[in-house]
């Protein structure tokens, strides 16, 4: 199946054999996690850099009222918190959605790799900038997009990210996100999410059944959401 972390970074830089070996070495011993398991919790001391090799996870915060806000979805190939070690404690939690395979890269190993391989460092920094751009897009969605625009925008974002890491054939992908999880990411209720998904189905833009998403009309979904992929910063070969 390959190493999706390496494949993602190769979208931002060209690596020689020594750089590929370095990336393979630091992710060679992943740990398996079950679904709905916290990888790290708010208030914990920052740990190693986490690399999701298989499965899905998300960043989240729990408010004093007990409600939850999801702030990012982590897909295979995504790394977490390159620089969080500079802080005293975690300001959010990370939890798996599905079963997942997660590699941990210690701070010393990461620092040595970045110092020894500048192109890896560049790719990692670009990946982090893309994550920041994605967060900005989410802020715009929560603040200004309508409910249907918000849902359609997230669907297109996840679909395009899946295409780029080989998790989609170009029209279909697995979307293992319960409606309650989507609701917590989009600031909506599960009932409202269900109504919006039904509306998108009726429009002919998507088909969603048993965790499989089919984009039937990309142009319609783009029109509904006002989606512009520039914040995902695809590298021009």
Secondary structure as UniProt FT lines:
FT   HELIX           4..9
FT   TURN            10..12
FT   HELIX           17..26
FT   STRAND          31..33
FT   TURN            35..36
FT   STRAND          38..40
FT   TURN            42..43
FT   STRAND          49..54
FT   STRAND          57..62
FT   TURN            64..65
FT   STRAND          68..74
FT   TURN            76..77
FT   STRAND          79..80
FT   HELIX           84..86
FT   STRAND          93..96
FT   STRAND          100..105
FT   HELIX           107..116
FT   HELIX           118..144
FT   HELIX           147..164
FT   TURN            165..166
FT   STRAND          172..174
FT   HELIX           179..186
FT   HELIX           190..202
FT   TURN            203..204
FT   STRAND          206..209
FT   TURN            210..211
FT   STRAND          212..215
FT   HELIX           218..225
FT   HELIX           229..232
//
